[in-house]
């Protein structure tokens, strides 16, 4: 840290993780501070708000033991930084970048501000190139593209933790750049059992060698929860734009982040907006999501896969609603499929990857990939309509073609969406062509005659 200024005994109020000081110095927002209490402990914090009379400091640890008259605050006159080097791969950190895996400290090569650096929009390159996750409902139907930001909308009790680990274990780039692929995984406000699950899964699968983990526990301070994704994204930006890695960042659970933001905002006395969240929730989320992308002239890329649980499964809740405006699509998990024993319970129809077209097709995945995906989507949509009709008139009252669509919908969910193990894209495509064989050729309006001859009428 650089030069410091010290103030003693200026604290006027302590409210949970927030410390309020009388303003006697000229300091700026987000500057780092150290707070010493009479208990002998030093707590790291940052300046969160400034007005004419007071400074509000967010403490990153418990304020228990602090006394107003004996508190010493040291201002570092610079924002919080994260010391980084290539050695962060294979390491596990807490939510504010402290090593917790029992290994040696990181040998710092460079220090980066955790808020990220401003990026000229003109410097951004369009995301492209397919990232294979091993999940058919993603790879075949809603492909993830390098440089994209794509959230997963889940719900309480759905297996998003398992999906996150599966994607981390199997995600890869195909062709050039495959050896430079890395994972940054951040658990935000998670129970200790989930943190242990993530840690064991990464260590046992061997993925930890090319990954960096950040684990912020539910028992940690809510102010730490606000910094965890920022530390994780700072590490990802270093690996991507300095070390030339193609980095996939997995953030779970962004709902915990937003609820911490609401808690801290309320403690500051800010005017609440929708459902008590601060009015700047949209712009705050944008400061995180917009750190994904590709940059002209820089070697690596940063792809973001954020997971959030929708309160009461409400996709119109402010968190998923505002997230959808910022990101490039969404993957939606279905409680009905989960109850039916389908894993991963990805609901294909409301899911969307807006940049899919830029990462698939000839020269990227397979020339027939876009058409196959479109035909499967259209057929499954008709299958869902047939189910609604069957619930009214009964299956016996359906036309023969509707009964075939009904059977197709069941096979689509049980054979393609459900998968006991990871699949390559080629295996997913082969399965998709097999499912379409059950429909009359007259219904395959999105396929060319050549594709029908090769994949539908040809040998299995």
C-alpha positions as CSV (number, residue, x, y, z in Angstrom):
1,X,0.0,0.0,0.0
2,X,1.0,3.6,-0.6
3,X,1.1,6.6,1.8
4,X,-1.4,6.6,4.7
5,X,-3.2,9.1,6.8
6,X,-4.4,8.2,10.3
7,X,-7.4,9.4,12.3
8,X,-8.1,8.3,15.9
9,X,-11.4,8.4,17.7
10,X,-13.4,10.0,14.9
11,X,-16.0,7.2,14.8
12,X,-19.5,8.4,15.5
13,X,-21.5,5.2,14.9
14,X,-21.1,1.5,14.2
15,X,-24.0,-0.3,12.4
16,X,-23.2,-3.9,11.7
17,X,-20.4,-4.0,9.0
18,X,-20.5,-0.2,8.6
19,X,-18.4,2.3,10.4
20,X,-19.4,6.0,10.3
21,X,-16.7,8.6,10.7
22,X,-16.9,12.4,11.0
23,X,-15.3,13.8,7.9
24,X,-12.0,15.5,8.7
25,X,-9.9,14.5,5.7
26,X,-10.1,14.8,1.9
27,X,-10.5,11.2,0.7
28,X,-12.2,9.5,-2.2
29,X,-14.7,6.7,-2.7
30,X,-13.5,3.1,-2.7
31,X,-10.2,3.9,-1.1
32,X,-8.9,1.2,1.2
33,X,-8.7,1.7,4.9
34,X,-7.3,-0.3,7.9
35,X,-9.3,-0.1,11.2
36,X,-7.6,-1.0,14.5
37,X,-9.7,-1.6,17.5
38,X,-8.9,-1.9,21.2
39,X,-9.0,-5.7,20.9
40,X,-5.7,-5.5,18.9
41,X,-7.2,-6.7,15.6
42,X,-6.8,-4.9,12.3
43,X,-9.7,-5.0,9.9
44,X,-9.6,-4.1,6.3
45,X,-12.3,-1.9,4.8
46,X,-13.1,0.6,2.1
47,X,-14.9,4.0,1.8
48,X,-18.4,3.3,0.6
49,X,-20.1,6.7,0.8
50,X,-19.1,10.3,1.5
51,X,-21.2,13.3,2.3
52,X,-20.5,16.8,3.8
53,X,-20.3,15.5,7.4
54,X,-19.6,11.8,7.4
55,X,-17.6,9.0,5.8
56,X,-19.2,5.5,5.6
57,X,-16.7,2.6,5.7
58,X,-17.5,-1.0,4.8
59,X,-15.6,-3.3,7.1
60,X,-14.7,-6.7,5.6
61,X,-14.7,-8.4,8.9
62,X,-16.9,-8.4,12.0
63,X,-17.1,-5.1,13.9
64,X,-17.4,-6.9,17.2
65,X,-14.8,-5.5,19.6
66,X,-14.7,-2.0,18.1
67,X,-15.2,0.9,20.5
68,X,-16.0,4.4,19.2
69,X,-13.4,6.2,21.3
70,X,-10.5,3.8,20.7
71,X,-10.9,3.1,17.0
72,X,-7.9,4.0,14.8
73,X,-8.6,4.4,11.0
74,X,-5.7,4.5,8.5
75,X,-6.5,5.7,5.0
76,X,-4.4,4.1,2.3
77,X,-5.2,6.8,-0.2
78,X,-5.7,4.2,-3.0
79,X,-8.4,1.7,-3.9
80,X,-8.3,-2.0,-2.8
81,X,-5.8,-3.9,-5.0
82,X,-5.3,-7.6,-5.6
83,X,-1.7,-8.9,-6.0
84,X,-1.6,-11.4,-8.8
85,X,0.7,-13.8,-10.7
86,X,0.4,-16.9,-12.8
87,X,0.7,-18.8,-9.5
88,X,-3.0,-18.1,-8.7
89,X,-3.9,-21.1,-10.8
90,X,-4.4,-24.2,-8.6
91,X,-5.0,-22.0,-5.5
92,X,-8.0,-21.4,-3.3
93,X,-8.9,-18.0,-1.8
94,X,-11.5,-16.6,0.5
95,X,-13.9,-13.9,-0.7
96,X,-11.4,-11.1,-0.4
97,X,-8.4,-12.7,-2.0
98,X,-6.6,-14.3,1.0
99,X,-5.1,-17.8,0.5
100,X,-7.0,-20.5,2.4
101,X,-5.6,-23.7,1.0
102,X,-2.7,-24.0,3.4
103,X,-0.1,-23.1,0.7
104,X,2.4,-20.3,0.6
105,X,1.5,-16.7,-0.2
106,X,1.2,-15.7,-3.8
107,X,4.4,-14.3,-5.3
108,X,3.0,-11.0,-6.6
109,X,3.9,-9.9,-10.1
110,X,1.3,-7.2,-10.6
111,X,-1.3,-5.4,-8.5
112,X,-4.7,-4.7,-10.0
113,X,-7.6,-2.6,-8.8
114,X,-10.5,-4.8,-7.9
115,X,-13.1,-2.5,-9.6
116,X,-11.5,-3.2,-13.0
117,X,-10.2,-0.7,-15.4
118,X,-12.5,1.4,-17.7
119,X,-12.7,-0.1,-21.2
120,X,-13.4,1.9,-24.3
121,X,-16.4,0.2,-26.0
122,X,-14.6,0.7,-29.4
123,X,-11.8,-1.6,-28.1
124,X,-14.2,-4.5,-27.7
125,X,-14.2,-7.3,-30.3
126,X,-17.3,-9.4,-31.0
127,X,-17.4,-12.6,-29.0
128,X,-17.0,-15.7,-31.1
129,X,-15.8,-19.4,-31.0
130,X,-17.8,-22.2,-29.4
131,X,-17.1,-23.3,-25.8
132,X,-18.1,-27.0,-25.2
133,X,-19.6,-27.6,-21.8
134,X,-20.5,-31.3,-22.1
135,X,-24.2,-30.5,-21.6
136,X,-26.3,-31.2,-24.7
137,X,-29.1,-28.7,-23.9
138,X,-26.3,-26.0,-23.9
139,X,-23.9,-27.1,-26.5
140,X,-26.5,-28.2,-29.1
141,X,-29.4,-25.8,-28.3
142,X,-28.0,-22.7,-26.5
143,X,-24.3,-22.7,-27.2
144,X,-21.9,-20.7,-25.0
145,X,-19.6,-18.4,-27.0
146,X,-16.1,-17.3,-26.0
147,X,-16.4,-13.7,-24.6
148,X,-20.1,-14.0,-23.8
149,X,-21.9,-13.3,-20.5
150,X,-24.7,-15.9,-20.1
151,X,-26.6,-16.4,-16.8
152,X,-28.3,-19.5,-15.5
153,X,-31.6,-18.8,-13.9
154,X,-32.2,-21.4,-11.2
155,X,-34.4,-21.8,-8.1
156,X,-34.1,-22.9,-4.5
157,X,-33.3,-26.6,-4.3
158,X,-32.5,-27.1,-8.0
159,X,-29.1,-28.7,-8.8
160,X,-27.3,-25.6,-10.0
161,X,-24.2,-26.4,-7.8
162,X,-23.9,-29.7,-9.5
163,X,-24.3,-28.1,-12.9
164,X,-21.7,-25.5,-12.1
165,X,-19.1,-28.2,-11.1
166,X,-20.0,-30.3,-14.2
167,X,-19.4,-27.3,-16.5
168,X,-16.2,-26.4,-14.8
169,X,-15.0,-30.0,-15.1
170,X,-15.8,-30.4,-18.8
171,X,-15.7,-26.9,-20.4
172,X,-13.1,-26.6,-23.1
173,X,-12.3,-24.8,-26.3
174,X,-12.1,-26.8,-29.4
175,X,-9.0,-26.4,-31.6
176,X,-6.7,-23.4,-31.2
177,X,-6.5,-22.0,-27.7
178,X,-7.6,-25.2,-26.0
179,X,-4.4,-25.4,-24.0
180,X,-4.8,-21.8,-22.7
181,X,-8.2,-22.4,-21.2
182,X,-8.7,-21.6,-17.5
183,X,-11.5,-21.5,-14.9
184,X,-12.1,-18.9,-12.2
185,X,-14.9,-20.1,-9.9
186,X,-16.5,-17.9,-7.2
187,X,-18.9,-19.2,-4.6
188,X,-20.7,-16.1,-3.1
189,X,-22.5,-16.4,0.2
190,X,-22.5,-20.2,0.1
191,X,-23.0,-22.7,3.0
192,X,-19.9,-24.4,4.3
193,X,-21.2,-27.7,2.9
194,X,-21.4,-26.2,-0.6
195,X,-17.9,-24.8,-0.2
196,X,-16.6,-28.3,0.8
197,X,-18.4,-29.8,-2.2
198,X,-16.8,-27.4,-4.6
199,X,-13.4,-27.8,-3.1
200,X,-13.5,-31.6,-3.2
201,X,-14.9,-31.7,-6.7
202,X,-12.2,-29.5,-8.1
203,X,-9.4,-31.4,-6.3
204,X,-10.6,-34.9,-7.2
205,X,-11.3,-34.1,-10.8
206,X,-7.9,-32.5,-11.4
207,X,-9.5,-29.3,-12.7
208,X,-8.0,-27.3,-9.9
209,X,-4.7,-27.3,-11.7
210,X,-6.1,-24.9,-14.3
211,X,-8.6,-23.2,-12.0
212,X,-8.7,-20.5,-9.3
213,X,-11.4,-20.8,-6.5
214,X,-12.8,-18.0,-4.4
215,X,-15.1,-19.2,-1.6
216,X,-17.1,-16.7,0.4
217,X,-19.2,-18.4,3.1
218,X,-22.7,-17.4,4.2
219,X,-21.2,-16.7,7.7
220,X,-18.8,-14.1,6.3
221,X,-19.6,-10.4,6.4
222,X,-22.1,-9.2,3.9
223,X,-19.6,-6.6,2.8
224,X,-17.2,-9.4,1.9
225,X,-20.0,-10.8,-0.3
226,X,-19.9,-7.5,-2.3
227,X,-16.2,-7.8,-3.0
228,X,-16.0,-11.6,-3.9
229,X,-17.1,-11.3,-7.5
230,X,-14.8,-8.3,-7.9
231,X,-11.8,-10.1,-6.6
232,X,-12.6,-13.1,-8.8
233,X,-13.1,-11.0,-12.0
234,X,-9.9,-9.1,-11.3
235,X,-8.0,-12.5,-11.2
236,X,-9.8,-13.5,-14.4
237,X,-8.9,-10.2,-16.1
238,X,-5.2,-10.7,-15.2
239,X,-5.2,-14.3,-16.5
240,X,-7.0,-13.2,-19.7
241,X,-5.5,-9.9,-20.7
242,X,-2.0,-10.2,-19.2
243,X,-1.3,-14.0,-19.3
244,X,-3.3,-14.6,-22.5
245,X,-5.6,-17.3,-21.1
246,X,-9.2,-17.9,-22.3
247,X,-11.0,-17.7,-19.0
248,X,-14.4,-19.0,-18.1
249,X,-15.7,-17.3,-14.9
250,X,-18.5,-19.1,-13.0
251,X,-20.2,-17.0,-10.3
252,X,-22.7,-18.6,-7.9
253,X,-25.0,-17.3,-6.4
254,X,-25.5,-13.8,-7.7
255,X,-28.8,-13.6,-5.7
256,X,-26.7,-13.8,-2.5
257,X,-24.7,-10.8,-3.8
258,X,-27.8,-8.8,-4.5
259,X,-29.3,-9.5,-1.1
260,X,-26.0,-8.4,0.5
261,X,-26.2,-5.2,-1.5
262,X,-29.7,-4.6,-0.3
263,X,-28.6,-5.2,3.3
264,X,-25.7,-2.8,3.1
265,X,-27.7,-0.2,1.2
266,X,-30.4,-0.3,4.0
267,X,-27.7,0.1,6.7
268,X,-26.5,3.2,4.9
269,X,-30.0,4.7,4.9
270,X,-30.3,4.8,1.1
271,X,-33.8,5.1,-0.4
272,X,-35.0,1.6,-1.5
273,X,-36.4,0.7,-4.9
274,X,-38.2,-2.4,-6.1
275,X,-38.5,-5.0,-3.3
276,X,-36.1,-3.0,-1.2
277,X,-33.2,-3.3,-3.5
278,X,-31.3,0.0,-4.1
279,X,-32.2,2.0,-7.2
280,X,-28.7,1.5,-8.6
281,X,-29.0,-2.4,-8.7
282,X,-28.9,-2.3,-12.5
283,X,-25.8,-0.3,-12.8
284,X,-24.1,-2.2,-10.0
285,X,-24.7,-5.5,-11.7
286,X,-23.5,-4.0,-15.0
287,X,-20.2,-3.2,-13.4
288,X,-19.7,-6.9,-12.9
289,X,-21.3,-8.4,-16.0
290,X,-19.7,-6.0,-18.4
291,X,-16.2,-7.1,-17.3
292,X,-16.6,-10.1,-19.7
293,X,-15.6,-9.9,-23.3
294,X,-12.9,-9.8,-25.9
295,X,-10.6,-6.8,-26.5
296,X,-8.8,-5.9,-29.7
297,X,-5.0,-6.3,-29.3
298,X,-5.1,-8.3,-26.1
299,X,-4.3,-12.0,-26.2
300,X,-7.0,-13.7,-24.0
301,X,-10.8,-13.5,-23.5
302,X,-13.1,-13.5,-20.5
303,X,-16.4,-15.5,-20.6
304,X,-18.9,-15.2,-17.8
305,X,-21.4,-17.8,-16.6
306,X,-23.3,-16.4,-13.6
307,X,-25.8,-18.5,-11.6
308,X,-28.7,-16.9,-9.7
309,X,-31.6,-18.4,-7.8
310,X,-34.9,-16.7,-8.6
311,X,-36.9,-16.0,-5.4
312,X,-40.1,-18.0,-5.5
313,X,-39.1,-19.1,-9.1
314,X,-40.2,-15.6,-10.2
315,X,-38.4,-14.7,-13.5
316,X,-39.9,-11.2,-13.2
317,X,-38.1,-10.6,-9.9
318,X,-35.7,-7.6,-10.0
319,X,-32.6,-9.8,-9.9
320,X,-33.2,-12.0,-13.0
321,X,-35.2,-9.2,-14.7
322,X,-32.3,-6.7,-14.6
323,X,-29.7,-9.4,-15.3
324,X,-31.6,-10.3,-18.5
325,X,-31.2,-6.7,-19.7
326,X,-27.4,-6.7,-19.3
327,X,-26.5,-10.2,-20.4
328,X,-26.7,-12.0,-23.8
329,X,-29.5,-14.5,-23.1
330,X,-30.3,-16.8,-20.2
331,X,-30.4,-20.5,-19.4
332,X,-33.5,-21.4,-17.4
333,X,-33.8,-24.5,-15.1
334,X,-37.2,-26.2,-14.7
335,X,-38.6,-27.4,-11.5
336,X,-41.0,-29.7,-13.4
337,X,-38.1,-31.4,-15.1
338,X,-36.3,-31.7,-11.8
339,X,-39.3,-33.4,-10.2
340,X,-39.5,-35.8,-13.1
341,X,-35.9,-36.8,-12.4
342,X,-34.4,-35.1,-15.5
343,X,-30.8,-33.9,-15.0
344,X,-29.8,-31.3,-15.9
345,X,-33.3,-29.9,-15.7
346,X,-32.7,-27.3,-18.4
347,X,-35.9,-25.8,-19.9
348,X,-35.1,-25.4,-23.6
349,X,-37.9,-23.2,-24.8
350,X,-37.4,-20.1,-22.5
351,X,-33.6,-20.4,-22.7
352,X,-31.7,-18.3,-25.2
353,X,-28.1,-17.7,-26.2
354,X,-28.2,-14.5,-28.3
355,X,-24.6,-14.9,-29.5
356,X,-25.0,-18.6,-30.4
357,X,-25.1,-17.8,-34.1
358,X,-21.6,-16.2,-33.9
359,X,-20.0,-19.3,-32.4
360,X,-21.4,-22.3,-34.4
361,X,-21.7,-23.5,-37.9
362,X,-19.2,-24.1,-40.7
363,X,-15.6,-23.5,-39.7
364,X,-16.5,-23.5,-36.0
365,X,-18.6,-26.5,-34.9
366,X,-20.4,-28.2,-37.7
367,X,-22.1,-26.8,-40.9
368,X,-25.4,-28.6,-40.0
369,X,-25.4,-27.5,-36.3
370,X,-27.5,-24.3,-36.7
371,X,-30.2,-26.1,-38.8
372,X,-30.4,-29.1,-36.5
373,X,-30.8,-26.9,-33.4
374,X,-33.5,-24.9,-35.1
375,X,-35.4,-28.0,-36.2
376,X,-35.2,-29.6,-32.7
377,X,-36.4,-26.4,-31.1
378,X,-39.4,-26.1,-33.5
379,X,-40.3,-29.8,-33.0
380,X,-40.1,-29.6,-29.2
381,X,-42.3,-26.4,-29.2
382,X,-44.9,-28.3,-31.2
383,X,-44.6,-31.2,-28.7
384,X,-45.3,-28.9,-25.8
385,X,-48.4,-27.6,-27.7
386,X,-49.5,-31.2,-28.3
387,X,-49.3,-31.9,-24.5
388,X,-51.6,-28.9,-23.8
389,X,-54.0,-30.2,-26.4
390,X,-53.9,-33.7,-25.0
391,X,-54.7,-32.4,-21.5
392,X,-57.9,-31.1,-23.0
393,X,-59.1,-33.7,-25.4
394,X,-57.1,-36.7,-24.3
395,X,-54.4,-38.5,-26.2
396,X,-57.0,-40.6,-28.1
397,X,-58.5,-37.4,-29.5
398,X,-55.2,-36.3,-31.1
399,X,-54.3,-36.6,-34.7
400,X,-51.6,-39.1,-35.6
401,X,-49.0,-36.4,-36.2
402,X,-49.8,-34.8,-32.8
403,X,-49.2,-38.2,-31.1
404,X,-45.9,-38.4,-32.8
405,X,-45.0,-35.0,-31.5
406,X,-46.1,-36.1,-28.1
407,X,-43.7,-39.1,-28.2
408,X,-41.0,-36.9,-29.6
409,X,-41.3,-34.4,-26.6
410,X,-40.9,-37.3,-24.1
411,X,-37.9,-38.7,-26.0
412,X,-36.3,-35.2,-26.3
413,X,-36.5,-34.7,-22.5
414,X,-35.5,-38.2,-21.5
415,X,-32.8,-38.9,-24.1
416,X,-31.3,-35.5,-25.0
417,X,-31.9,-33.2,-22.1
418,X,-31.4,-35.9,-19.5
419,X,-27.8,-37.2,-19.6
420,X,-26.0,-39.4,-17.1
421,X,-22.6,-38.3,-18.3
422,X,-21.0,-35.5,-20.3
423,X,-21.3,-35.6,-24.1
424,X,-19.3,-34.2,-26.9
425,X,-21.0,-32.0,-29.4
426,X,-20.8,-34.8,-32.0
427,X,-22.5,-37.2,-29.7
428,X,-25.3,-34.6,-29.0
429,X,-25.8,-34.0,-32.7
430,X,-26.0,-37.7,-33.5
431,X,-28.6,-38.1,-30.8
432,X,-30.6,-35.1,-32.2
433,X,-30.7,-36.5,-35.7
434,X,-31.9,-39.9,-34.3
435,X,-34.8,-38.2,-32.4
436,X,-35.9,-36.4,-35.6
437,X,-36.3,-39.7,-37.4
438,X,-39.4,-40.3,-35.3
439,X,-41.3,-37.4,-37.1
440,X,-42.8,-37.4,-40.6
441,X,-40.4,-36.0,-43.2
442,X,-43.0,-33.5,-44.2
443,X,-42.7,-31.9,-40.7
444,X,-39.0,-31.3,-41.0
445,X,-39.4,-28.0,-42.8
446,X,-36.2,-26.5,-41.5
447,X,-34.0,-29.2,-43.0
448,X,-32.7,-29.2,-46.6
449,X,-33.4,-32.2,-48.9
450,X,-29.7,-33.1,-48.7
451,X,-29.8,-33.1,-44.8
452,X,-32.9,-35.2,-44.9
453,X,-31.3,-37.7,-47.3
454,X,-28.1,-37.9,-45.3
455,X,-29.3,-37.9,-41.7
456,X,-33.0,-38.9,-41.7
457,X,-33.3,-41.4,-44.6
458,X,-29.6,-42.5,-44.5
459,X,-28.1,-45.3,-42.4
460,X,-28.4,-44.7,-38.6
